[in-house]
Amino acid sequence: MAQTSDGPFDVAIAGAGIFGLSVAHAAIRAGLKVVVLEADRVGAGSSGGLLGALMPHMPARWNPKKEFQFQALSGLEAHIGQLEAETGLACGYRRCGRILPLTTRDKLEHHLERAEESKLRWHPEETGFSYQVEAAGSRSDWLAPEAAPFGIVYETLAARISPRAYLAALAAYVRRNGTLIEGAEVTGFDEAAGRVLLSGGAGPVAAGGLVISGGFQAFDLIETLTGERIGRGEKGQALLLEGADLAGKPAIYCDGLYVVPHDDGTVAIGSTSDREFTDNTPSPERSNELLRRATTFCPQLAGRAVISQWAGIRPRCHKRDPLIGRLPGFDTLYAATGGFKISFGIAHLVADCLVADITGRDPAHSLPATFRPDNHFGVARLEADR
């Protein structure tokens, strides 16, 4: 492990996944001296996956969480453009749109209502984002017609990104403008002394504050420091296929799976969700299942070579929404974890809000109350909600 002789730091961040690196990027831009401490390597956890689907919540039963995600997805293209200009590294971002098949008349009626509500929630006259129902047989060159007997939804807010390329760009920015140390596992925080404790006798690292953002393992450290377990891991698995000539296609969401073409000539399929697991290695049986199911509704995938398989354990809070903010009982200990399936779409906005908290500035956007620690902590409430 590299030394940290250039401390003390204003803030240390435990974890170099999408939340941790995004917080580091925002903190550096806010003028803070930052160190990221990663137990393994950049993207070693669930952030280093394959899918990269940036998909909006349905424009129905609108709430602050959906509005926050909408604002995040709306502003992500500009954020990525700025990061690419800062680093010279491409992130594989594209506003690709998404197809959702309609398999029953009830679903057709339901999504006709959603299309109307999208005009209120997505502000298409200002943003250009549309949510429309198209006739059966539409886009049959990509989605099998039999998968959508009552038509499709085609919406244009959805996008995709290369998870690993995005992480690489963020990591490059942090290395150039702050400090990023791999192989440094955070085990505790002595707030009074301003010391971040590391495993194996390394450190400690002098820092005025700590942000815990280390994937599902963050829940272990949070429990050690607060006495409460507020989340768990959930295993997901995905495949990467040869995807020549598919880069311009929209994403498809069908049968609980995404098919996401990427700029580099690949197409990703995923993801599974398993609460029960023994490790984070890909299961051949689950990979075969993914390929079989995806090929059924997307015949163009048939016969394409499998490039790689991936599995990872995603952090999921018991209360479902992410945990963002200062932890109870502390003044300078924060968390940013539990993004589960929406992390890549909201990480930059989460980071801006958290750094505003840390620096005492007014954020450009407000975090939903359900993201705040007050919603996650409290043993009696947690037990009742499980």
HELIX and SHEET records of a PDB file:
HELIX    1   1 ILE A   18  ARG A   29  1                                  12    
HELIX    2   2 SER A   46  GLY A   48  5                                   3    
HELIX    3   3 PRO A   64  THR A   87  1                                  24    
HELIX    4   4 ARG A  105  ARG A  121  1                                  17    
HELIX    5   5 PRO A  124  THR A  127  1                                   4    
HELIX    6   6 PRO A  145  ALA A  147  5                                   3    
HELIX    7   7 PRO A  163  ASN A  177  1                                  15    
HELIX    8   8 SER A  199  GLY A  201  5                                   3    
HELIX    9   9 GLY A  215  GLN A  217  5                                   3    
HELIX   10  10 ALA A  218  THR A  226  1                                   9    
HELIX   11  11 PRO A  284  PHE A  297  1                                  14    
HELIX   12  12 PRO A  299  LEU A  301  5                                   3    
HELIX   13  13 SER A  343  THR A  359  1                                  17    
HELIX   14  14 ALA A  369  PHE A  371  5                                   3    
HELIX   15  15 PRO A  373  HIS A  376  1                                   4    
HELIX   16  16 VAL A  379  ASP A  385  1                                   7    
SHEET    1   A 6 THR A 179  GLU A 182  0                                        
SHEET    2   A 6 VAL A  34  GLU A  38  1                                        
SHEET    3   A 6 VAL A  11  ALA A  14  1                                        
SHEET    4   A 6 LEU A 210  ILE A 212  1                                        
SHEET    5   A 6 LEU A 333  THR A 337  1                                        
SHEET    6   A 6 LEU A 323  ARG A 326 -1                                        
SHEET    1   B 2 ALA A  53  LEU A  54  0                                        
SHEET    2   B 2 ALA A 159  ARG A 160 -1                                        
SHEET    1   C 8 TYR A 131  GLU A 134  0                                        
SHEET    2   C 8 ILE A 152  GLU A 155 -1                                        
SHEET    3   C 8 ARG A  98  PRO A 101 -1                                        
SHEET    4   C 8 ALA A 251  CYS A 254  1                                        
SHEET    5   C 8 LEU A 257  PRO A 261 -1                                        
SHEET    6   C 8 THR A 266  GLY A 270 -1                                        
SHEET    7   C 8 GLY A 231  GLU A 242 -1                                        
SHEET    8   C 8 VAL A 306  CYS A 317 -1                                        
SHEET    1   D 3 VAL A 186  ASP A 190  0                                        
SHEET    2   D 3 ARG A 195  LEU A 198 -1                                        
SHEET    3   D 3 VAL A 205  ALA A 206 -1                                        
END                                                                             
